[in-house]
């Protein structure tokens, strides 16, 4: 068969052009002109190329934050591999930035505490916490009571009302700074004429506290230090304490874990807990003295409390306060009222610690209950 000379020549020319242009295009791409061609005619959608690890550092896009255009939020992408920054790419306008977590600031109020000014329930029964007083509070009134004193036995002619006891505790803190406070407290133990005349057994104490950080406090103080008569029987209770608060959740009113630890005298160093030794506690009426009630010596021991505040309305906790072990709950029944109610069980472990059985009227020791109602302003 004879070939058409014109068709044959055209086919041969195309093969020659293709053989020469392909190497030329590859060479141009090698020296960078191919990138310029791509920049002049960008593809309609992003092109993803597989790269080796050695080229990632040179071709990976660099992301830089840039202010949004008008009312839109978005991002600006600068791809250094192409040599020319891309244009602004608006992102969805409703994308919310992550909230900035506010710092938690913990302060004291009564036997409870505040978080960023919000009152929380009690975190102990007998043991004070070590935080500085919240500046919005100056006064705290506490009415405390027990279902039965340890040395009183119910039975026969003795009723529960004969064994119950209570006290009034008022705390005034006129000196308050951002991170420190200094105040006095007043205790009235005799609220009836049962054993002593009403209004007797009055005493004064003090509390100085310093917040070392927003959630760590240091306090030194005492209760029943200056006794106005010989009827006070709760001892002279000095203390040196540290309290640490840890947020367990986020939000305006987070769940909190609070722990307090330190040393205390007399009531806190009672019986077998007075392992740290004794000092002169200035005056008699010290229940840990070997020569009570006239002895001026008192013993010191370790004390501590731990509590979990589920929120600003409910907390549960336990404490070791020398005279015994307590555990219970605390409630703030009204969200807009600084009123707190707490109830704790004491001696619920029987003869533990072992030295309490010396004053118990039963063997093993029976559970007793403590309660406290607090109002602060």
Sine and cosine of phi, psi and omega as CSV:
sin_phi,cos_phi,sin_psi,cos_psi,sin_omega,cos_omega
0.00,0.00,0.68,-0.74,0.00,-1.00
-1.00,0.02,0.70,-0.71,0.02,-1.00
-1.00,0.06,0.54,-0.84,0.10,-0.99
-0.95,0.31,0.86,-0.52,-0.07,-1.00
-0.87,0.49,-0.58,0.81,-0.03,-1.00
-0.94,0.35,-0.68,0.73,0.02,-1.00
-0.90,0.44,-0.66,0.75,-0.01,-1.00
-0.89,0.45,-0.67,0.74,-0.01,-1.00
-0.92,0.39,-0.64,0.77,0.01,-1.00
-0.89,0.45,-0.69,0.72,0.00,-1.00
-0.89,0.45,-0.65,0.76,0.00,-1.00
-0.92,0.40,-0.63,0.78,0.02,-1.00
-0.90,0.43,-0.65,0.76,0.02,-1.00
-0.89,0.45,-0.65,0.76,0.00,-1.00
-0.91,0.41,-0.60,0.80,0.02,-1.00
-0.93,0.38,-0.68,0.74,0.04,-1.00
-0.88,0.47,-0.70,0.72,0.00,-1.00
-0.90,0.44,-0.63,0.78,0.00,-1.00
-0.92,0.39,-0.48,0.88,-0.03,-1.00
-1.00,-0.03,-0.56,0.83,-0.07,-1.00
-0.97,0.25,-0.60,0.80,-0.04,-1.00
-0.87,0.50,-0.76,0.65,0.06,-1.00
-0.88,0.47,-0.57,0.82,-0.03,-1.00
-0.91,0.41,-0.67,0.74,0.02,-1.00
-0.89,0.45,-0.67,0.74,0.02,-1.00
-0.89,0.45,-0.61,0.79,0.00,-1.00
-0.93,0.37,-0.66,0.75,0.04,-1.00
-0.88,0.47,-0.65,0.76,0.01,-1.00
-0.91,0.42,-0.55,0.84,-0.01,-1.00
-0.91,0.41,-0.63,0.77,-0.03,-1.00
-1.00,0.06,0.06,1.00,0.12,-0.99
0.97,-0.23,-0.13,0.99,0.00,-1.00
-0.94,0.34,-0.44,0.90,0.05,-1.00
-0.90,0.44,-0.58,0.82,0.05,-1.00
-0.91,0.42,-0.61,0.79,0.03,-1.00
-0.90,0.43,-0.62,0.79,0.04,-1.00
-0.89,0.45,-0.68,0.74,0.01,-1.00
-0.91,0.42,-0.60,0.80,0.01,-1.00
-0.91,0.42,-0.60,0.80,0.02,-1.00
-0.95,0.31,-0.48,0.88,0.00,-1.00
-0.77,-0.64,0.96,0.29,-0.04,-1.00
-0.91,0.42,0.54,-0.84,0.04,-1.00
-0.93,0.36,0.38,-0.93,-0.04,-1.00
-0.93,0.37,-0.44,0.90,-0.01,-1.00
-0.70,-0.71,0.36,-0.93,-0.01,-1.00
-0.85,0.53,0.66,-0.75,0.04,-1.00
-0.96,-0.27,0.82,-0.57,-0.03,-1.00
-0.98,-0.20,0.83,-0.56,0.02,-1.00
-0.92,-0.40,0.63,-0.78,0.06,-1.00
-0.98,0.21,0.78,-0.63,-0.02,-1.00
-0.83,-0.56,0.39,-0.92,0.06,-1.00
-1.00,0.07,0.35,-0.94,0.00,-1.00
-0.82,0.57,-0.50,0.86,-0.05,-1.00
-0.94,0.33,-0.33,0.94,-0.02,-1.00
-0.98,-0.20,-0.07,1.00,-0.05,-1.00
-0.89,0.45,-0.69,0.73,-0.06,-1.00
-0.90,0.44,-0.44,0.90,-0.06,-1.00
-1.00,-0.02,-0.45,0.89,-0.14,-0.99
-0.91,-0.41,-0.09,1.00,-0.03,-1.00
-0.92,0.38,0.68,-0.74,0.01,-1.00
-0.89,0.45,0.55,-0.83,0.09,-1.00
-0.97,-0.25,0.81,-0.59,-0.07,-1.00
-0.98,-0.20,0.84,-0.55,0.05,-1.00
-0.84,-0.54,0.69,-0.73,0.04,-1.00
-0.95,0.31,0.59,-0.81,0.03,-1.00
-0.61,-0.79,0.50,-0.87,0.00,-1.00
-0.90,0.43,0.53,-0.85,0.00,-1.00
-0.94,0.35,0.45,-0.90,0.08,-1.00
-1.00,0.07,0.83,-0.55,0.02,-1.00
0.81,0.59,-0.85,-0.53,-0.07,-1.00
-0.98,-0.20,0.25,0.97,-0.05,-1.00
-0.97,-0.23,0.47,-0.88,0.13,-0.99
-0.97,-0.24,0.47,-0.88,-0.01,-1.00
-0.06,-1.00,-0.23,-0.97,-0.06,-1.00
-0.66,-0.75,0.42,-0.91,0.10,-1.00
-0.91,-0.42,0.79,-0.61,-0.04,-1.00
-0.95,-0.30,0.82,-0.58,0.06,-1.00
-0.90,-0.44,0.93,-0.38,-0.01,-1.00
-0.99,-0.16,0.97,-0.26,-0.06,-1.00
-0.95,0.32,-0.27,0.96,-0.03,-1.00
-0.94,0.35,-0.48,0.88,-0.01,-1.00
-1.00,0.02,-0.29,0.96,0.02,-1.00
0.99,0.11,-0.18,0.98,-0.03,-1.00
-0.79,-0.61,0.85,-0.53,0.01,-1.00
-0.88,0.48,0.60,-0.80,0.06,-1.00
-0.98,0.22,0.23,-0.97,0.00,-1.00
-0.98,0.18,0.24,-0.97,0.02,-1.00
-0.88,0.48,0.72,-0.69,0.03,-1.00
-0.90,-0.44,0.98,-0.21,-0.02,-1.00
-0.88,0.48,0.66,-0.75,0.09,-1.00
-0.98,-0.19,0.03,-1.00,0.00,-1.00
-0.89,0.46,0.72,-0.70,-0.09,-1.00
-0.94,0.35,-0.33,0.94,-0.09,-1.00
-0.99,-0.14,0.21,0.98,0.05,-1.00
-0.97,0.24,0.88,-0.47,-0.05,-1.00
-1.00,0.02,0.66,-0.75,0.09,-1.00
-0.96,0.29,0.54,-0.84,0.02,-1.00
-0.88,0.48,0.71,-0.71,-0.02,-1.00
-0.90,0.43,0.55,-0.84,0.07,-1.00
-0.99,0.12,0.84,-0.54,-0.04,-1.00
-0.94,0.34,0.82,-0.58,-0.01,-1.00
-0.98,0.22,0.57,-0.82,0.03,-1.00
-0.93,0.36,0.64,-0.77,0.00,-1.00
-1.00,0.01,0.79,-0.61,0.03,-1.00
-0.88,-0.48,0.86,-0.51,-0.08,-1.00
-0.94,-0.35,0.73,-0.69,0.05,-1.00
-0.69,-0.72,0.16,-0.99,-0.08,-1.00
-0.99,-0.17,0.46,-0.89,0.22,-0.97
-0.42,-0.91,0.92,-0.40,-0.08,-1.00
0.88,0.48,-0.71,-0.70,0.11,-0.99
-1.00,-0.02,0.08,1.00,0.04,-1.00
-0.96,-0.28,-0.36,-0.93,-0.05,-1.00
-0.43,-0.90,0.13,-0.99,0.07,-1.00
-0.82,-0.57,0.48,-0.88,0.09,-1.00
-0.85,-0.53,0.92,-0.38,-0.06,-1.00
0.80,0.61,0.61,0.79,0.04,-1.00
1.00,0.02,-0.13,0.99,0.01,-1.00
-1.00,0.01,0.85,-0.52,-0.01,-1.00
-0.91,0.42,0.63,-0.77,0.08,-1.00
-0.86,-0.51,0.23,-0.97,0.01,-1.00
-0.93,0.36,-0.02,-1.00,0.02,-1.00
-0.91,0.40,0.49,-0.87,0.08,-1.00
-0.86,-0.52,0.17,0.99,0.09,-1.00
-0.27,-0.96,0.22,-0.97,0.01,-1.00
-0.97,-0.26,-0.84,0.54,-0.02,-1.00
-0.98,-0.21,-0.50,0.87,-0.12,-0.99
-1.00,0.02,0.82,-0.58,0.09,-1.00
-0.92,0.39,0.32,-0.95,0.18,-0.98
-0.99,-0.11,0.17,-0.99,-0.16,-0.99
-0.97,-0.23,0.18,0.98,-0.02,-1.00
-0.99,0.16,0.49,-0.87,0.10,-1.00
-0.92,0.38,0.50,-0.87,-0.03,-1.00
-0.91,0.42,0.68,-0.74,0.10,-1.00
-0.88,0.48,0.71,-0.70,-0.09,-1.00
-0.91,0.41,-0.36,0.93,-0.02,-1.00
-0.99,0.14,-0.12,0.99,0.01,-1.00
-0.88,-0.48,0.65,-0.76,0.04,-1.00
-0.86,-0.51,-0.51,0.86,-0.11,-0.99
-0.78,-0.63,0.61,-0.79,0.07,-1.00
-0.65,-0.76,0.82,-0.57,0.05,-1.00
-0.93,-0.36,0.77,-0.64,-0.06,-1.00
-0.79,-0.61,0.79,-0.61,0.10,-1.00
-0.94,-0.35,0.93,-0.37,-0.08,-1.00
-0.91,-0.42,0.47,-0.88,0.01,-1.00
-0.40,-0.91,0.33,-0.94,0.05,-1.00
-0.79,-0.62,0.56,-0.83,-0.02,-1.00
-0.92,0.38,-0.46,0.89,-0.01,-1.00
-0.25,-0.97,0.73,-0.68,0.12,-0.99
-0.95,0.33,0.44,-0.90,-0.11,-0.99
-0.90,0.44,-0.53,0.85,-0.08,-1.00
-1.00,0.00,-0.01,1.00,-0.04,-1.00
-0.98,-0.20,0.76,-0.65,-0.02,-1.00
-0.95,-0.32,0.80,-0.60,0.02,-1.00
-1.00,0.08,0.76,-0.65,0.00,-1.00
0.51,-0.86,0.39,-0.92,-0.03,-1.00
0.92,0.40,-0.82,-0.57,-0.01,-1.00
-1.00,0.03,0.00,1.00,-0.02,-1.00
-0.98,-0.18,0.83,-0.56,-0.02,-1.00
-0.97,-0.23,0.11,-0.99,0.04,-1.00
-0.88,0.48,-0.60,0.80,-0.01,-1.00
-0.91,0.41,-0.45,0.89,0.04,-1.00
-0.97,0.26,-0.40,0.91,-0.06,-1.00
-0.99,-0.16,-0.24,0.97,0.01,-1.00
-0.95,0.32,0.40,-0.92,-0.02,-1.00
-0.48,-0.88,0.32,-0.95,-0.01,-1.00
-0.38,-0.92,0.13,-0.99,0.02,-1.00
-0.42,-0.91,0.37,-0.93,0.07,-1.00
-0.91,-0.42,0.78,-0.62,-0.05,-1.00
-0.81,-0.59,0.87,-0.49,0.00,-1.00
-0.90,-0.44,0.71,-0.71,-0.04,-1.00
-0.82,-0.57,0.83,-0.56,-0.01,-1.00
-0.86,-0.51,0.83,-0.57,-0.04,-1.00
-0.80,-0.59,1.00,0.07,-0.03,-1.00
-0.98,0.19,-0.41,0.91,-0.05,-1.00
-0.98,-0.19,0.96,-0.27,-0.05,-1.00
-0.70,-0.71,0.78,-0.62,0.12,-0.99
-0.90,-0.44,-0.12,-0.99,0.00,-1.00
-0.90,0.44,-0.61,0.79,-0.09,-1.00
-0.80,-0.60,0.17,0.99,-0.04,-1.00
-0.52,-0.86,0.39,-0.92,0.03,-1.00
-0.42,-0.91,0.41,-0.91,0.05,-1.00
-0.57,-0.82,0.80,-0.60,-0.03,-1.00
-0.53,-0.85,0.06,-1.00,0.02,-1.00
-0.85,-0.53,0.37,-0.93,0.06,-1.00
-0.72,-0.70,0.48,-0.88,-0.05,-1.00
-0.78,-0.63,0.74,-0.68,-0.03,-1.00
-0.86,-0.50,0.71,-0.70,0.12,-0.99
-0.85,-0.53,0.92,-0.39,-0.07,-1.00
-1.00,-0.02,-0.53,0.85,-0.08,-1.00
-1.00,-0.06,0.97,-0.25,0.00,-1.00
-0.96,-0.28,0.19,0.98,0.03,-1.00
-0.45,-0.89,0.00,-1.00,0.05,-1.00
-0.97,-0.24,0.35,0.94,-0.12,-0.99
-0.92,0.39,-0.84,0.54,-0.01,-1.00
-0.94,-0.35,-0.57,0.82,0.05,-1.00
-0.75,-0.66,0.33,-0.95,-0.03,-1.00
-0.92,0.40,0.56,-0.83,-0.01,-1.00
-0.86,0.52,0.72,-0.69,0.02,-1.00
1.00,-0.07,-0.07,1.00,0.03,-1.00
-1.00,0.06,-0.03,-1.00,-0.01,-1.00
0.87,0.49,0.77,0.63,0.05,-1.00
-0.99,-0.14,0.52,-0.85,-0.02,-1.00
-0.39,-0.92,0.29,-0.96,0.02,-1.00
-0.84,-0.55,0.48,-0.88,0.09,-1.00
-0.56,-0.83,-0.21,-0.98,-0.04,-1.00
-0.45,-0.90,0.25,-0.97,0.10,-0.99
-0.48,-0.88,0.82,-0.57,0.14,-0.99
-0.90,-0.44,0.75,-0.66,-0.08,-1.00
-0.68,-0.74,0.51,-0.86,-0.01,-1.00
-0.64,-0.77,0.79,-0.61,0.10,-0.99
-1.00,0.07,0.93,-0.38,0.02,-1.00
-0.96,0.29,-0.55,0.83,0.13,-0.99
-0.66,-0.75,0.10,-0.99,0.03,-1.00
-0.86,0.51,-0.34,0.94,-0.04,-1.00
-0.82,-0.57,0.16,0.99,0.00,-1.00
-0.79,-0.61,0.84,-0.55,-0.04,-1.00
-0.84,-0.54,0.48,-0.88,0.05,-1.00
-0.80,-0.60,0.74,-0.67,-0.03,-1.00
-0.66,-0.75,0.57,-0.82,0.16,-0.99
-0.74,-0.67,0.73,-0.68,-0.03,-1.00
-0.17,-0.99,-0.25,-0.97,0.01,-1.00
-0.21,-0.98,0.39,-0.92,0.03,-1.00
-0.77,-0.63,0.57,-0.82,-0.10,-1.00
0.85,0.53,0.61,0.79,-0.04,-1.00
-0.98,0.22,-0.77,0.64,0.06,-1.00
-0.99,-0.17,0.94,-0.34,-0.07,-1.00
-0.97,-0.23,0.77,-0.64,-0.10,-0.99
-1.00,0.04,-0.16,0.99,0.08,-1.00
-0.43,-0.90,-0.13,-0.99,-0.05,-1.00
-0.99,-0.13,0.25,0.97,-0.07,-1.00
-0.99,-0.10,-0.19,0.98,0.02,-1.00
-0.94,0.35,0.81,-0.58,-0.06,-1.00
-0.80,-0.59,0.44,0.90,0.06,-1.00
-0.96,-0.27,0.08,1.00,0.07,-1.00
0.99,0.16,0.16,-0.99,0.13,-0.99
-0.99,-0.13,0.94,-0.34,-0.21,-0.98
-0.94,-0.33,1.00,0.03,0.13,-0.99
-0.99,0.15,0.40,-0.91,0.03,-1.00
-0.44,-0.90,0.49,-0.87,0.14,-0.99
-0.74,-0.67,0.90,-0.44,-0.21,-0.98
-0.73,-0.69,0.44,-0.90,0.19,-0.98
-0.84,-0.54,0.67,-0.74,0.08,-1.00
-0.80,-0.60,0.71,-0.70,0.03,-1.00
-0.82,-0.58,0.77,-0.64,0.05,-1.00
-0.94,-0.35,0.63,-0.77,-0.02,-1.00
-0.75,-0.66,0.87,-0.49,0.06,-1.00
-0.92,0.40,0.68,-0.73,0.03,-1.00
-0.96,-0.28,-0.10,0.99,0.03,-1.00
-0.43,-0.90,0.01,-1.00,0.03,-1.00
-0.96,-0.29,0.15,-0.99,0.03,-1.00
0.88,-0.47,0.07,-1.00,-0.02,-1.00
-0.92,0.40,-0.58,0.82,0.00,-1.00
-0.79,-0.61,0.98,0.22,-0.10,-1.00
-0.97,0.26,0.34,-0.94,0.20,-0.98
-0.93,0.38,0.59,-0.81,-0.12,-0.99
-0.72,-0.69,0.61,-0.79,0.19,-0.98
-0.95,-0.32,0.81,-0.59,-0.02,-1.00
-0.79,-0.61,0.77,-0.64,0.02,-1.00
-0.81,-0.59,0.67,-0.74,0.04,-1.00
-0.81,-0.59,0.69,-0.73,0.01,-1.00
-0.52,-0.85,0.49,-0.87,0.02,-1.00
0.18,-0.98,-0.45,-0.89,0.00,-1.00
-0.76,-0.65,0.46,-0.89,0.01,-1.00
-0.49,-0.87,0.29,-0.96,-0.06,-1.00
-0.94,-0.33,0.32,-0.95,0.16,-0.99
0.86,0.50,-0.98,-0.17,0.05,-1.00
-0.84,0.55,-0.63,0.78,0.02,-1.00
-0.98,0.20,-0.42,0.91,0.02,-1.00
-0.95,-0.33,0.49,0.87,-0.09,-1.00
-0.94,0.35,0.57,-0.82,0.13,-0.99
0.83,0.55,-0.73,-0.68,-0.04,-1.00
-0.95,0.32,-0.09,1.00,0.02,-1.00
-1.00,0.09,-0.18,0.98,-0.02,-1.00
-0.99,0.17,0.79,0.61,-0.13,-0.99
-0.99,0.13,-0.18,0.98,-0.04,-1.00
-1.00,0.03,-0.07,1.00,0.02,-1.00
0.96,-0.28,-0.03,-1.00,-0.09,-1.00
-0.85,-0.53,0.38,-0.92,0.09,-1.00
-0.66,-0.75,0.12,-0.99,0.12,-0.99
-0.99,0.12,0.84,-0.55,-0.05,-1.00
-0.98,-0.22,0.29,0.96,0.14,-0.99
0.89,0.46,1.00,0.07,0.04,-1.00
0.96,-0.27,0.19,-0.98,0.00,-1.00
-1.00,0.02,-0.24,-0.97,-0.02,-1.00
0.98,0.21,0.36,0.93,0.00,-1.00
-1.00,-0.06,0.90,-0.44,-0.16,-0.99
-0.95,0.32,-0.27,0.96,0.04,-1.00
-1.00,-0.06,-0.05,1.00,-0.03,-1.00
-0.93,0.38,0.57,-0.82,0.08,-1.00
-0.95,0.30,-0.17,0.99,-0.01,-1.00
-0.78,-0.63,0.74,0.68,0.00,-1.00
-0.93,0.38,0.66,-0.75,0.13,0.99
-0.99,-0.12,-0.01,1.00,-0.11,-0.99
-1.00,0.05,-0.36,0.93,-0.07,-1.00
-0.91,0.42,0.66,-0.75,0.01,-1.00
-1.00,-0.05,-0.08,1.00,0.02,-1.00
-0.99,0.12,0.45,-0.89,0.11,-0.99
-0.54,-0.84,0.43,-0.90,-0.07,-1.00
-0.97,-0.23,0.45,-0.90,-0.02,-1.00
-0.89,-0.45,0.54,-0.84,0.02,-1.00
-0.45,-0.89,0.22,-0.98,0.02,-1.00
-0.97,0.25,0.57,-0.83,0.03,-1.00
-0.66,-0.75,0.34,-0.94,0.02,-1.00
-0.16,-0.99,0.33,-0.94,0.03,-1.00
-0.49,-0.87,0.52,-0.85,0.08,-1.00
-0.66,-0.75,0.66,-0.76,-0.06,-1.00
-0.56,-0.83,0.53,-0.85,0.10,-1.00
-0.87,-0.49,0.89,-0.46,0.09,-1.00
-1.00,-0.02,0.94,-0.35,0.00,-1.00
-0.88,0.48,-0.63,0.78,0.08,-1.00
-0.33,-0.94,-0.33,-0.94,-0.02,-1.00
-0.99,0.13,0.14,0.99,-0.03,-1.00
-0.88,-0.48,-0.32,0.95,-0.10,-0.99
-0.58,-0.82,0.70,-0.72,0.10,-0.99
-0.63,-0.78,0.45,-0.89,0.08,-1.00
-0.77,-0.64,0.56,-0.83,-0.05,-1.00
-0.23,-0.97,0.10,-1.00,0.04,-1.00
-0.59,-0.81,0.44,-0.90,0.00,-1.00
-0.51,-0.86,0.45,-0.89,0.09,-1.00
-0.90,-0.43,0.93,-0.36,-0.09,-1.00
-0.86,-0.51,0.46,0.89,0.09,-1.00
0.99,0.12,-0.86,0.52,0.01,-1.00
-0.94,0.35,-0.31,0.95,0.01,-1.00
0.12,-0.99,-0.19,-0.98,0.01,-1.00
-0.88,-0.48,0.70,-0.71,0.02,-1.00
-0.75,-0.66,0.46,-0.89,0.06,-1.00
-0.47,-0.88,0.60,-0.80,-0.01,-1.00
-0.01,-1.00,-0.35,-0.94,-0.06,-1.00
-0.76,-0.65,0.36,-0.93,0.04,-1.00
-0.69,-0.72,0.65,-0.76,-0.08,-1.00
-0.77,-0.64,0.55,-0.84,0.24,-0.97
-0.91,-0.42,0.99,-0.10,-0.15,-0.99
-0.92,0.39,-0.42,0.91,-0.05,-1.00
-0.86,-0.51,0.80,-0.60,-0.08,-1.00
-0.92,0.38,-0.50,0.87,-0.07,-1.00
-0.96,-0.27,0.27,0.96,-0.02,-1.00
-0.76,-0.65,0.81,-0.59,-0.02,-1.00
-0.97,0.23,0.84,0.54,0.01,-1.00
-0.91,-0.41,0.76,-0.65,-0.05,-1.00
-0.79,-0.61,0.67,-0.74,0.06,-1.00
-0.83,-0.55,0.76,-0.65,-0.04,-1.00
-0.74,-0.67,0.55,-0.84,0.10,-1.00
-0.65,-0.76,0.74,-0.67,-0.05,-1.00
-0.78,-0.62,0.54,-0.84,0.14,-0.99
-0.99,-0.14,0.69,-0.72,0.00,-1.00
-0.84,-0.54,0.51,-0.86,0.02,-1.00
0.86,0.51,0.47,0.88,-0.01,-1.00
-0.98,0.18,-0.08,1.00,0.04,-1.00
-0.98,-0.18,0.31,0.95,0.00,-1.00
0.95,0.30,-0.77,-0.63,-0.03,-1.00
-1.00,0.05,0.63,0.78,0.05,-1.00
-0.87,-0.50,0.85,-0.52,0.00,1.00
-0.93,0.36,0.40,-0.92,-0.19,-0.98
-0.89,0.46,-0.49,0.87,-0.09,-1.00
-0.96,0.29,-0.21,0.98,-0.03,-1.00
-0.96,0.27,-0.35,0.94,-0.03,-1.00
-0.92,0.39,-0.27,0.96,0.04,-1.00
-0.92,0.38,-0.41,0.91,-0.01,-1.00
-0.93,-0.38,-0.05,1.00,0.03,-1.00
-0.98,0.22,0.51,-0.86,0.02,-1.00
-1.00,-0.09,-0.06,1.00,0.04,-1.00
-0.76,-0.65,0.31,-0.95,0.05,-1.00
-0.73,-0.68,0.94,-0.35,0.06,1.00
-0.97,0.22,0.15,-0.99,0.02,-1.00
-0.87,0.49,0.63,-0.77,0.02,-1.00
-1.00,-0.03,0.47,-0.88,0.00,-1.00
-0.90,0.43,0.69,-0.72,0.11,-0.99
-0.86,-0.50,0.25,-0.97,-0.07,-1.00
-0.78,-0.63,0.70,-0.71,0.07,-1.00
-0.91,-0.40,0.60,-0.80,0.08,-1.00
-0.69,-0.73,0.40,-0.91,0.03,-1.00
-0.50,-0.86,0.67,-0.74,0.06,-1.00
-0.88,-0.48,0.81,-0.59,-0.10,-0.99
-0.80,-0.60,0.69,-0.72,0.12,-0.99
-0.75,-0.66,0.74,-0.68,-0.08,-1.00
-0.77,-0.64,0.52,-0.86,0.10,-0.99
-0.42,-0.91,0.00,0.00,0.00,0.00
